[in-house]
Amino acid sequence: MKKILYVSFTCLLISSIDAAGYRKDPECKNLYYRDGMTYHDARQPKENTLIAWDLNGVIFDKAFSSLPTIFNEIRSKKGWGYAFRLARAARTLNSERSIINSDGKKEKLCWDAVLTQHEVATDPLSQYVEDMRMATTRVNKLNLGMAHLITTLHDAGHHNHILSNMGQNVLNVIIEHMKKHQADYNMSKSEFSYFMQFLKDKNHSFISSAKNNWVTKPNPEAYKKFLSKNKVLGKKIFIDDKRANCIAAIEKGNFDFAIQFKGEANLEHILFDILNIKR
């Protein structure tokens, strides 16, 4: 009986290890870690874990259902003709995001990079960039639960910083919007203050921008530049909604653990468990 249990456990363990050198937890399917580690290797003292956060699809929900409302607001202000030209311009710019990189592989440019490329007075599409960036900002709805979770982790002594493809210009607009509409967010003054500091911190975060040549995940350079900006005292955890980005963080980015975002409750459960935070 013991031999059967041993063989079963070994098979389960082997099946969770990818040939590339990262491991997916047998029970927690959206948790990845470096080969040779286990789930409970993540357990840390109550401070000093470096946590890298994605923005799109994690901290900010992608509320595409709000696009018709935004379109109608623009139409009522600038007319049907402008609104339809704007929609056509958005489709054109979106098609420009798909490129072939130097390795001959398909890659998707940061949306903010495409907008910035057309933000030139002589460009016929430049007249639509401001409205498209505004629409992008409004589509990204803050998940208040995630803001609360980030504050809780900060209070427990961990270090939260951004590693995102959102684009610095888009994030700047979001920050200005939040500052003007602070009363709309169900956050205490201290919590709102810390969260704004988290969003505005350029010294420790890495966000795709013209200054870094629009480097985006899963390019190893994005993870490397992020880590170079931070003093690592404990384990390194990466959180993203895309599986490919999580695997790259382990395989090429030198992170210890990566969590593919599958909802607020799931993420909180994993983080509180491996960081030994009492619920």
N, C-alpha and C positions, 0 to 999 in steps of 0.2 A: 504493500500500500504506500509506504514511504517513497519507494522508487517511482511509482506512478505519479505521485504528487510532485516529486522532484523533476521528472521529465516534463510534466505539464507546465510547471513554473518556468523551466528553462525555455520551452517552446514559446511561451507567452513573452518572455523577456526578449528573446531573439527576434520575434515578430515585431517588436516595438522599436527596433534599431534600424535606421535607414543606412544604406551602404555609404551615404555621403558623410556620415559621422555625427548626425544628430539623432536624438531619441524622442519619440512621441510617447507620452505616458500611457500605459495600458488601460488605465481607468479614466483619467482626465484627458480626453482626446484632443483638447485644444491647448495643451501644455507641452512645450518642447524644451529639451535641455541637451547639453553636450553629452556625447557618448562617454560612458564611464561614470556618469552621475546618476542619482536617483531623485525622485520627487522630494524626499525629505532632506536631501543635501541642501535644498534651498532654505531650510529653516535658519533664521538669523537671529541675533540679538535684536532688541527693540529699536535699533537705529542704524543709520549709515548705509542702507541699501540704496543703490542708484536705480531709479525707475525712469525709463524713457517712454514717453507717451506719444502716440499718434493722435492727430486732431480729427481728421475726417473720418466719420464712421465710428469714432470711439467717444471722444469728449463732446464732439458736435454731431448730432444726428443729421443725416441727409434727408431733409424734408422736401423731396421733389414734388410732393403733392401741393405745395404752396406756389409752384410756378404759374398755374393759371391765374391765381389771384394777383401775382406780381405783374403778369402780362397785361391784365385788365387795368391795373393802376397806371401803368405806362401808357396804355392806349387812351385812357381817359384824359391824360395830361398832354400827350403829344400827338394823338390821332392814330387812326387805323393804319395809314400809310407808313408812318415811322415804326409802329409796332411790328408790322409784317417785315419790314426791312431789317429790323433788329433781330427778329427770329431767324431770318435767312442768313444774316451775318453770323449769328451764334452757331448755326449748322456748319457754315464754312470754316469757322475757327476751330470747331470741335474736330472736324476732319483733319486738320493740320496737326493734331496731337499725336497721331500714329506715325512713327518714324522707324527707320532701320538704323540701329546704332553701329558703331565701328566694328563690332563682333558679328555683324550680319543678322542680329536678332531683332525682333520687333520690340519696340519700346514706346511707352506713352509719355509724352511731355506733360509737365505740370501745366494745368489750365492757366494759372497765373502767368506762366512763361509765355504762352501764346498771346494772352491779352497784352502783356508788356511789349511784345514784338510789334504789335499793331498800334501802340500808344505813341504814334508819331504824327505830327500835324499833317504831313503830306500823304499819309495813308488814308484811303477812302473809308476804311472801316474804323478809323480812330474815333469817329463821332459816337460809336456805339459802345466803346470800351467801358466808360464810366457806368452806364446802365447795366452792362453785363457783370461788372464786378460787384455792383450793388445787389443784383439778383443772386449772385453766388454767395454773397454774405448772408442774405436772408434765408437762403436754402439751408445754410448751416445753422441749425437750432441747438443752442446749448442744452446738454443733458445735465440738469441740475444735480441729479444723483451722482454723476461723475465728479462734478465740482465738489460736492460734499465729501466724496471718497478721497479725492486728492488732498483736501484739507486735513482729513483724518490721518492720512499717511504722513503728512508733514508734521502734524502734532505728535505723531509717534516716533519722530526722529529720522524719517527717511527723506530722500532728496528727489523731488519731482522736476523733470525737465522735458522739453518738447523735442521730438525727432519726427518731423512731419513733411509731407509733400504738398501741404496746403498752398504754400506760397506766401511770402512775407507781406506782399501788398494786400492780399485778401485778409490776412490776419490783422493787419493794421486797421483796416476798415471795420472789422468785427470789434476790435478793442475800442475804437472811437464810438461805435454804436452802443456798446455796453456801458461806457462811461456816461453817455447822455441819457441812458434809460436804466440806470441802476435800480430805480424803484420797482421796475418790472421783474426783478429777480428776487426770489425768496431766499436771500442770503443775509446773514448778519454783516455789519460793517467790517468786522475783522476778517470774516471769511471772504467777503468780496475783495477786500484789500489784498489778501494773500493771493487769491485767484488771479487778480489783475497783474500782480507782480510775477506770477507764474507765466502768464501769457506774454508779458513784455520783456522778460529776461532773455537778452540776446547773448549774454556772456557764457551761458551754459547750455543753451538750446541750439539745435540745428534745424533750420527751416529753409526749404528750397527757395532760392532767390537769385537775382542777377549777380550778386556779389560772389556767390559760390558756383556760378555757371549753371544754375538750375539742376544741380545734382539731386537725384531722387532715389529713394529706396526702390528696388533692392540692390542698387549699386553699392558695393562694399565701401566705397569712398564716403558715403553718407554716414554709415555707422562709425567709421574711423574718425571722421571729423567731429562727430558728436562726442566720442569718448576722449578725444584730445582736448576738449574744452572742459572736461570734468575731472576732478580728483576722486579716484575710486578708492573707497575705504572698505567697502563690503562687496556683496554680490551685485551683479548687474542684471536687471530684469527689463525686457522689452515688451511693449504692448501694442498690438496693431490688429486691424480687422482683416488683413489679408494674409493668407497662409504663406505665400511666397516670401513676403517680407519677414515673417517670423522665422522661417527656415534660414533665410540669408543672415539674419541677426545672429544665429547660432553658428552656422557653417562658415560664414565669412566675416561676421561683424564682431566676433570676440565677446558676445554676450553669454552669460551663464544660463539664463532662462528666457523663454519667450512665451507669451500668452496670446493666442488668437482670440480676439474679443468676440464673445458670444452672448453678450448681454450684461447689464450691470450686476445682477445678483450672482451670476456665475463668476464674474471677475472678482467681485468682493469676496466670495467664498474662497477662491484660490489664494488671493493675496493675503487675507486674514489668516489662512491656514499656514502658508509657508513663511509668513512673517511673525507668526505667533502673536497676533493681535486679538484680544478678547472681543467677542461680539457683544 
